[in-house]
Amino acid sequence: MSPPKRAGIIVLAGVEIVATSMALLDLAKRPRELVRGPKFAWALACAIQPVGPFTYLALGRRKVDPVSQLSGGVVDGNGLAVAE
């Protein structure tokens, strides 16, 4: 394998490792109410490389409304309040 191809593979592997680590750490720390769907299913999805971790980071997390964060308010991806 040529050195440029080897370097590319090493860089992409590093990106996958970092993305998977970020997704799994976020999933472990994030409360169940702030995850779209079962946490176990997202953990399994993170094993599907390379799309699993990026899908979780983009679609699997609910955003916390900073205005109502003290009262536990949660908003969806469109910024609308989610009933608990």
N, C-alpha and C positions, 0 to 999 in steps of 0.2 A: 504494500500500500504506500502511496506517495506521502511525503511529509505534510503537504497541504490538506489532503483528505484525512489523514490521521489527526491533525490539529482541529479540523472541523468537527470530527466525531467527538473528540475530547471536550470541545466547547459545548456542543449540543448535549452531551451526557451531563456535563456540569449544570446546564440550564434545567434539565429534567430533574436532577437531584435536588436542586434548590427549590424548584416549583413544587415538587412532591413534599419536601420537608415543610415548606411554608403552608401548603394546604393541610397537611396532617396536623401540624401544630395549631393552626387556626381552628380546625375542626375539633381538636381536643379541648381547647380553651373556650370555645364559643358555646354559650348556653343553647340548649335544645330549641328554645323558642326562636332563636335567631338563625336557624338552619332550615332551608327549604327541603323537606323530606327527612327520612331517617338518617341519622348520623352514620349508622353501620353501613348503609348503602353507599354513602359518599366515601367512606373509608375504602370500600371495595373498588369504587370507581377510580379512586386515586391510583390504583394499581394498573389501570389501563393507560399505558404510556403511548404518546405524550399528551393525549387529550383529557384524561381524567382530572389531573390536578388543575389544569387551566379552566376546565368546565366548572369545577367546584368554586374556584376563586371568582369566576365571572358570574355564575348563575346560582350557586348553592347557598350563598349567604344573604341573609336579610340585613338591611341597614338599620342602624339605630338612629332614631330622630333626635338630633342634638338638643332641640328645644324641649322635648318632653322626656329626655333621657332619665331625669331624676324620678319621674313617675313610671318608668318602665315602658314608655311608648316605643312602638316598633313601626317602621314604615316599609312598604314594598319597594321594588326597583323603580317605580314611578313616583316615589315620594308621597304615596298615599298611606294613611294610617291603617294598620292591620289590627283587627279586633282580636283580643286574646281570649 
